[in-house]
Each structure stands twice: as C-alpha cells, then as structure tokens.
Amino acid sequence: MALEFVQDAPRPIGRSARVTDGVTIDGVVIERLEPNADGRGRLIELITTRDEPIEPIVHVYQVIAEAGSRRGWVYHKWQHDRLAFTMGQFEIHLVDIRENSPTRGARMVLEAGEANPTRLRIPPYVAHAVINNGATACFVNMPTNIYDPNNPDKFRYSGDLDDLGTVPVA
C-alpha cells in the first residue's frame, strides 16, 4: 500500500514590515514579523532571503529568559545582532555609542514578543539591554559572526542596570 501525501495549498506569506515611527538609531532595523496562524498554532519566519539578500547565517542561539530577568548593557565591535522576539513580553533598550554616528547618544526603547513579533538588526557599537517583563520566555539571536570563545565580541557595561537610561556614551 503506497502512502499518499498532498502538497499544501498556496497561501499568502505575510512580508515582514519595517517599522520607522518614533525615535530611530542609524542602522538599527526593526521589522515586524507576520505570524501565519491556523487551528494548530502559529508559524513565524524569523529570517528569509525571499524579500532581499541577507548576511549568511553563521551562528544561531536561543536565550531562555526567566521572568523579570535583565540582560545587558552589551555591545559588539564586529558583528550585528539579529534578535527575533516571538514569545513573551520583552522591553529592549538601545543607545548609540558610535563616535561618528549621526545619531550618537540617541536612545530607543521597544516592546517586542508575542503581542508584537519583531526582529531587530543591531549594528556594532549600539549598546543594548533586554528585559523580560513577563513569564519565562525566549528569543533567538542570529548574529552575523561566529562566536569565538577565545576572543569574544561582547563588551559589557558593569554599571547598575536599575537605571537603564544612564549608560555612558563612550
């Protein structure tokens, strides 16, 4: 007896929408991710070359963030972070610490997660912090460089995270 599989019917794919309203930092790309939902749940494409070319996928990891946890301030010298938030309730803080940037010193606060599925592309020298304002949840990072444990491209601010607005501009 042969098994018969039937091809899925064509369906429209929601294109990720770039968000540009509010305060922006030069080079930060904010894209709303469009879920495809049915009775079984949701499918959300985190990144695709369908719409435009992307940097290669070289390293992918998932962060499990406990309720109320805070990560950051951090920045990278060589890589862009590509963070995808599709679950939970996160608040992301960014500040431009690049010396010659037209938005040097600019600060942004974004909300992302289940209610607002979002992918952020954060360039080098843009410091960022992620706060989980809900229950245990996760997000995915697809940085543009491979993590090198012998020369980590991660620079941490050692100050108190209780006042996220006071990260010094280098």
Secondary structure as the mmCIF struct_conf table of DSSP 4:
data_model
#
loop_
_struct_conf.conf_type_id
_struct_conf.id
_struct_conf.beg_label_comp_id
_struct_conf.beg_label_asym_id
_struct_conf.beg_label_seq_id
_struct_conf.end_label_comp_id
_struct_conf.end_label_asym_id
_struct_conf.end_label_seq_id
HELX_LH_PP_P HELX_LH_PP_P1 GLN A 7 PRO A 10
HELX_LH_PP_P HELX_LH_PP_P2 PRO A 12 SER A 16
STRN STRN1 ALA A 17 ARG A 18
BEND BEND1 GLY A 22 GLY A 22
TURN_TY1_P TURN_TY1_P1 ASP A 26 GLY A 27
STRN STRN2 VAL A 29 ARG A 32
STRN STRN3 ASN A 36 ASP A 38
TURN_TY1_P TURN_TY1_P2 GLY A 39 ARG A 40
STRN STRN4 GLY A 41 LEU A 43
BEND BEND2 THR A 49 GLU A 52
STRN STRN5 TYR A 61 ALA A 65
TURN_TY1_P TURN_TY1_P3 ALA A 67 GLY A 68
STRN STRN6 ARG A 70 TYR A 75
BEND BEND3 LYS A 77 TRP A 78
STRN STRN7 ASP A 81 PHE A 85
BEND BEND4 MET A 87 GLY A 88
STRN STRN8 GLN A 89 ASP A 96
TURN_TY1_P TURN_TY1_P4 GLU A 99 ASN A 100
TURN_TY1_P TURN_TY1_P5 PRO A 102 GLY A 105
STRN STRN9 ARG A 107 GLY A 113
BEND BEND5 GLU A 114 ASN A 116
STRN STRN10 THR A 118 ILE A 122
TURN_TY1_P TURN_TY1_P6 PRO A 124 TYR A 125
STRN STRN11 VAL A 126 ASN A 132
BEND BEND6 GLY A 134 THR A 136
STRN STRN12 ALA A 137 ASN A 141
BEND BEND7 THR A 144 ASN A 145
TURN_TY1_P TURN_TY1_P7 PRO A 149 ASN A 150
BEND BEND8 ASN A 151 ASN A 151
STRN STRN13 PHE A 155 ARG A 156
BEND BEND9 GLY A 159 GLY A 159
TURN_TY1_P TURN_TY1_P8 LEU A 161 ASP A 162
HELX_RH_3T_P HELX_RH_3T_P1 LEU A 164 THR A 166
#
